[in-house]
């Protein structure tokens, strides 16, 4: 799975696992969310959208189950997985 950098005020990068139909969105300043059950067409439409953030808000964010999997902790650049932060 490779990250694709995107030009967006909301998103830094996106990645997609076709086998599991999982879409990963990396937000600014670095939190990563995994959206499950996302068909390949949604990923392709997201990449083609003029506004990635608007497309994500309108078609992905509240339409698929998700989990925050990575939390950016702040300016010092330290980050941990969501499970580690909760533990």
C-alpha positions in Angstrom: 0.0 0.0 0.0 1.5 3.3 -1.1 0.6 6.8 0.1 -0.4 9.3 -2.5 0.2 12.9 -1.6 -2.7 15.2 -2.4 -3.1 18.9 -2.7 -5.7 19.8 0.0 -6.1 22.0 2.9 -7.7 19.1 4.9 -5.7 16.1 3.7 -2.0 15.4 3.4 -2.2 12.0 1.7 -4.4 9.0 0.9 -3.8 5.3 0.5 -6.0 2.4 -0.5 -6.0 -1.4 0.2 -8.1 -2.9 -2.6 -8.1 -6.4 -1.2 -9.6 -5.2 2.1 -11.5 -2.2 0.7 -9.8 0.1 3.2 -9.2 3.8 2.6 -6.6 5.6 4.7 -6.8 9.3 5.0 -3.9 11.3 6.5 -5.2 14.6 7.8 -3.3 17.7 8.7 -1.4 17.7 11.0 -0.9 13.9 10.7 -3.7 11.9 12.2 -4.6 8.8 10.1 -8.1 7.3 9.9 -9.0 4.0 8.2 -12.4 3.8 6.5 -13.7 0.2 5.9 -15.8 -1.1 3.1 -14.9 1.7 0.6 -15.3 0.5 -3.0 -12.4 1.2 -5.4 -14.6 3.7 -7.3 -14.8 6.0 -4.3 -11.0 6.0 -4.0 -10.6 6.8 -7.7 -13.3 9.5 -7.5 -11.5 11.0 -4.4 -8.2 11.2 -6.4 -9.9 12.8 -9.3 -11.9 15.3 -7.3 -11.0 19.0 -7.6 -11.5 19.4 -3.9 -10.3 16.3 -2.0 -11.6 17.6 1.3 -15.1 18.4 0.0 -15.3 15.0 -1.7 -14.2 13.2 1.5 -16.8 15.2 3.6 -19.6 14.5 1.2 -19.0 10.9 0.3 -16.7 9.2 2.8 -16.5 10.6 6.3 -20.0 9.8 7.5 -20.7 7.0 5.0 -18.3 4.3 6.1 -17.2 2.8 9.5 -13.9 4.2 10.5 -11.1 4.0 13.1 -8.5 6.5 14.1 -5.2 4.5 13.8 -2.5 7.1 14.2 -2.4 10.3 16.3 0.0 13.1 15.7 0.9 14.5 19.1 2.1 17.9 18.2 4.9 20.2 17.1 7.7 18.1 18.5 6.8 15.5 15.9 6.2 12.6 18.3 3.3 10.4 17.4 1.9 7.1 18.5 -0.8 4.7 17.3 -4.2 5.2 18.7 -4.0 2.0 20.7 -0.7 3.1 22.3 -2.1 6.5 23.2 -5.1 5.0 25.0 -3.0 2.5 26.9 
